[in-house]
């Protein structure tokens, strides 16, 4: 019975490590296979936010860059930015960051 439990525990740990490795490789491929600048910077500019002012509080900006780099919808954002017309932007995981940055830039 002890050997069965050890084998099953080893199999469970192997499965967990395999899933972690798969997630790391998938994330790495998503970030490194992308070409061009992150759409985050175009979205900031389109919303009238100045990057130099946002760099004064770097931690939220770093988190926004990380969310943008990992986002699966970068192509949709780039298409929206290239059209240069009105309409609603694609759903963005950084929308809360844009709102907070807009609010803090008004107060400054």
C-alpha distance (Angstrom), angle and dihedral (degrees) to the residues before:
residue distance angle dihedral
X1 . . .
X2 3.83 . .
X3 3.80 93.0 .
X4 3.81 90.7 50.2
X5 3.81 91.1 53.4
X6 3.79 91.4 47.4
X7 3.80 92.2 49.8
X8 3.81 91.7 48.6
X9 3.81 91.5 47.1
X10 3.80 90.0 50.3
X11 3.80 90.9 48.6
X12 3.80 90.9 50.2
X13 3.80 92.2 50.6
X14 3.80 90.7 46.7
X15 3.80 90.0 52.6
X16 3.80 91.6 48.5
X17 3.81 92.3 49.8
X18 3.81 91.0 46.7
X19 3.81 91.0 53.2
X20 3.81 91.6 48.3
X21 3.80 91.2 49.0
X22 3.80 91.4 48.3
X23 3.82 90.8 51.0
X24 3.80 92.2 48.8
X25 3.80 92.9 49.0
X26 3.81 92.4 46.4
X27 3.80 91.1 50.4
X28 3.78 92.4 46.2
X29 3.81 91.8 50.6
X30 3.82 92.1 48.5
X31 3.80 92.2 52.3
X32 3.80 99.3 41.1
X33 3.80 99.9 38.9
X34 3.79 90.4 60.4
X35 3.78 118.5 98.9
X36 3.75 127.7 -156.4
X37 3.76 133.1 24.3
X38 3.76 120.9 -42.7
X39 3.79 113.4 -92.3
X40 3.81 87.7 -128.6
X41 3.79 91.0 84.4
X42 3.80 93.2 51.0
X43 3.80 90.3 46.7
X44 3.82 90.1 52.3
X45 3.79 91.1 50.3
X46 3.80 92.7 45.7
X47 3.81 89.3 54.0
X48 3.81 91.8 49.8
X49 3.80 95.4 -110.6
X50 3.81 118.8 145.0
X51 3.79 115.3 -135.8
X52 3.81 93.8 -150.3
X53 3.79 90.3 58.5
X54 3.81 91.9 48.2
X55 3.80 91.8 51.2
X56 3.80 88.7 69.2
X57 3.82 87.2 77.2
X58 3.81 100.0 38.6
X59 3.83 102.0 173.2
X60 3.83 96.5 69.0
X61 3.81 89.6 43.4
X62 3.81 91.2 51.8
X63 3.80 90.0 50.7
X64 3.83 90.4 50.0
X65 3.81 91.2 50.3
X66 3.80 90.2 50.2
X67 3.83 92.0 49.3
X68 3.81 90.5 49.2
X69 3.80 93.2 47.4
X70 3.80 91.1 52.1
X71 3.83 95.7 42.6
X72 3.79 118.6 115.5
X73 3.81 93.4 -151.3
X74 3.82 100.3 64.6
X75 3.81 91.7 117.0
X76 3.81 91.0 56.5
X77 3.80 90.9 49.6
X78 3.80 91.5 49.5
X79 3.80 91.0 49.7
X80 3.80 90.9 50.1
X81 3.79 91.5 48.7
X82 3.82 92.7 48.7
X83 3.82 93.3 51.6
X84 3.81 90.4 61.9
X85 3.77 92.0 -160.3
X86 3.77 132.1 118.0
X87 3.71 123.9 -96.2
X88 3.70 130.5 100.7
X89 3.75 121.8 -50.2
X90 3.78 119.5 -122.4
X91 3.77 115.7 -90.4
X92 3.78 105.4 -78.4
X93 3.80 127.7 -163.8
X94 3.82 87.1 -144.3
X95 3.80 96.3 58.6
X96 3.82 91.5 108.3
X97 3.81 89.4 50.5
X98 3.83 91.2 51.9
X99 3.81 91.0 50.2
X100 3.81 92.8 48.1
X101 3.81 91.6 46.5
X102 3.79 91.5 49.1
X103 3.81 90.2 49.6
X104 3.80 94.1 47.4
X105 3.82 92.7 46.7
X106 3.82 90.0 54.5
X107 3.79 90.9 52.0
X108 3.80 93.5 49.3
